Structures are given as C-alpha cells and as structure tokens.
Amino acid sequence: MKKILPFLTIIIIIAVIVIIFLSMSNKKQMVVIHEGNHTHQPVNIKHDHFQDTQCGMTITQDDNSAQAVSPDGKTWFFDDVGCLVLWYNNIKFKEKATLWVFSNDTKEYINARDAWYSRTERTPMGYGFGAYKEKQEKFISFEEVVLKMIRGENLTNPYIRKELVGN
C-alpha cells in the first residue's frame, strides 16, 4: 500500500491538471478584434462576448458602443465613444478608418464622423459622449469630441462634470 500511494497521488494530480486544462479550453474566448470585415459595415456583436479594445471591459449593451474598421477589414470594438476616441488618436490609419457609433436616437450604428454628440450622457466609462444622428442644441461634432477627449474635457474630469451637470 505504501508503494502504491505515491503513484496514486501522482495520477490524481495529473487528472486534476488535465480537467483544469479541458475546462479552460471549453470557455468562450472574448472577441477583441474581428477579421474579414471587407464590407466595412458594423459587426453584429453578441453581448458579453466582445471586449473593448481600449479599456478591456466587456461590451454588455449596444447603447454607447462603437466600432472601428481598418482598410484591411479588421474591426475593433468599444463600450464607450470615449474609448474609441482614445484608441483612434493613436492609430496611423485615421483617415482610412471606418468608424461606427450606436445612435441614441435611431438605435442603430451610424457613421461616427457624421454623428452629433451630447456631452452629458451616462456611459460605461463615464466620458459622457452620447451619439445622435440628429443635431440638437449644444451637441458637438466628432472632431470636437476628439479634441475634448485629448484635452481631458469629459465627465471624468470633476471640473468639467461640475460645469456641465453641476455635480
């Protein structure tokens, strides 16, 4: 029995390791980049299966989400317009990228460069930029959103937050 015990212990340890590896391989991997989007249209995302490229958060809803498609058909995903802008500011193919944002008024993806943005929305990362197809009073353009994100002029800045929403 004393000779079998070490052998039995090793077999149990190996079995546990194999079970752990098998269970890990069965888990669904999060999608960060989708390849092959040669039509450059928004990808139909499955909630809780796609991950924000910039902040790493899981995308749990369409509201406030965004997508960017490179000329070669790679698509990146974002849970917040602010995350899209931070990522966009650091890419080399800015002018050639196709950018999509989920519109609060039409409830569909629209071209980010043509959208108008509120600055006081509740967004996943708290930047506050909500996309709309139709322009309203005090809405700003995509270029202004980029400039304000670069400057830190969003709702994560307590001074800007107080100026825009009062708290």
C-alpha positions in Angstrom: 0.0 0.0 0.0 2.9 2.4 0.8 4.3 1.8 -2.6 1.0 2.5 -4.4 0.2 5.7 -2.5 2.8 7.9 -4.2 1.8 6.5 -7.6 -1.9 7.1 -6.9 -1.2 10.7 -5.7 0.7 11.5 -8.9 -2.2 10.1 -11.0 -4.7 12.2 -9.1 -2.6 15.4 -9.6 -2.3 14.7 -13.3 -6.0 14.1 -13.6 -6.8 17.4 -11.8 -4.4 19.3 -14.1 -6.0 17.7 -17.2 -9.5 18.5 -16.0 -8.5 22.1 -15.4 -7.0 22.5 -18.9 -10.0 20.9 -20.5 -12.4 23.2 -18.7 -10.4 26.2 -19.7 -10.4 25.2 -23.4 -14.2 25.0 -23.3 -14.6 28.6 -22.2 -15.6 31.0 -24.9 -12.9 33.5 -25.7 -13.7 37.2 -25.8 -13.6 38.8 -29.2 -11.4 41.9 -29.2 -10.6 42.1 -33.0 -12.8 40.6 -35.7 -11.1 40.0 -39.0 -12.5 39.7 -42.5 -14.9 42.7 -42.4 -14.2 43.7 -46.0 -17.6 45.4 -46.4 -16.6 47.8 -43.6 -20.1 47.6 -42.1 -20.8 47.4 -38.3 -20.4 43.9 -36.9 -23.4 42.4 -35.1 -22.0 42.0 -31.6 -23.1 39.4 -29.1 -23.3 41.0 -25.7 -20.9 39.7 -23.1 -18.8 38.1 -25.8 -17.0 41.2 -27.2 -14.4 43.2 -25.4 -13.4 46.8 -25.6 -10.1 47.2 -27.3 -9.1 50.3 -25.3 -10.2 49.6 -21.7 -10.8 45.9 -21.7 -14.3 46.0 -20.4 -16.9 43.5 -21.7 -19.5 45.0 -24.0 -22.8 44.3 -22.4 -25.1 46.5 -24.5 -25.3 48.3 -27.8 -26.0 51.7 -26.2 -22.9 53.9 -26.3 -20.9 51.2 -28.2 -18.6 51.9 -31.1 -16.7 50.0 -33.8 -13.7 50.9 -36.0 -12.8 49.1 -39.2 -9.4 49.3 -40.7 -8.8 49.3 -44.5 -7.8 45.6 -44.3 -11.1 44.6 -42.7 -10.1 44.3 -39.0 -12.8 45.5 -36.7 -12.2 46.8 -33.1 -14.9 47.2 -30.5 -15.6 49.8 -27.8 -18.1 50.1 -25.0 -17.9 53.9 -24.9 -17.3 56.6 -27.5 -14.5 57.9 -25.4 -12.6 54.6 -25.6 -13.0 54.7 -29.4 -11.5 58.2 -29.5 -8.6 57.3 -27.2 -7.8 54.4 -29.5 -8.4 56.4 -32.6 -6.0 59.1 -31.5 -3.1 56.6 -31.6 -3.6 54.8 -34.9 -1.8 55.5 -38.1 -4.7 55.0 -40.5 -7.1 57.6 -39.0 -8.4 59.0 -42.3 -8.9 55.5 -43.8 -10.7 54.0 -40.8 -14.4 53.5 -40.9 -15.9 54.5 -37.6 -19.4 53.5 -36.3 -21.2 54.6 -33.1 -24.5 53.4 -31.8 -27.0 56.2 -32.0 -29.2 57.1 -29.1 -32.0 58.4 -31.3 -32.1 55.8 -34.1 -30.9 52.8 -32.1 -28.6 51.7 -34.9 -25.0 52.1 -35.8 -24.3 55.3 -37.7 -21.1 56.9 -39.1 -19.2 58.3 -36.2 -17.9 61.3 -38.3 -21.4 62.3 -39.3 -22.9 61.9 -35.8 -23.6 64.6 -33.3 -22.6 64.2 -29.6 -24.2 65.1 -26.3 -21.6 65.6 -23.6 -23.7 64.6 -20.6 -24.8 61.0 -21.2 -24.3 58.1 -18.7 -21.8 56.0 -20.5 -20.0 52.8 -19.4 -16.6 54.5 -18.8 -18.2 57.8 -17.7 -16.8 60.0 -20.5 -20.3 61.3 -21.2 -20.4 61.4 -25.0 -23.6 60.0 -26.5 -24.0 59.7 -30.3 -27.1 61.0 -32.1 -28.0 61.1 -35.8 -29.9 64.4 -35.5 -28.2 67.5 -34.2 -29.6 69.2 -31.1 -28.7 72.3 -29.2 -25.3 72.1 -27.5 -24.3 68.9 -29.5 -20.8 68.8 -30.9 -19.1 67.2 -33.9 -16.8 64.1 -33.9 -13.8 66.4 -34.3 -14.8 68.3 -31.2 -15.2 65.0 -29.3 -11.7 64.0 -30.3 -10.3 67.4 -29.2 -12.2 67.3 -25.9 -11.0 63.7 -25.1 -7.4 64.6 -25.9 -7.7 67.6 -23.5 -9.4 65.6 -20.8 -12.6 67.7 -21.2 -15.1 65.0 -20.4 -17.2 63.9 -17.5 -14.4 62.0 -15.8 -12.8 65.4 -15.1 -14.5 66.8 -12.0 -14.2 70.4 -13.2 -15.9 69.7 -16.5 -18.5 67.5 -14.8 -19.4 70.3 -12.4 -19.6 72.8 -15.4 -21.8 70.5 -17.5 -24.0 68.7 -14.9 -23.5 70.6 -11.7 -22.2 67.7 -9.5 
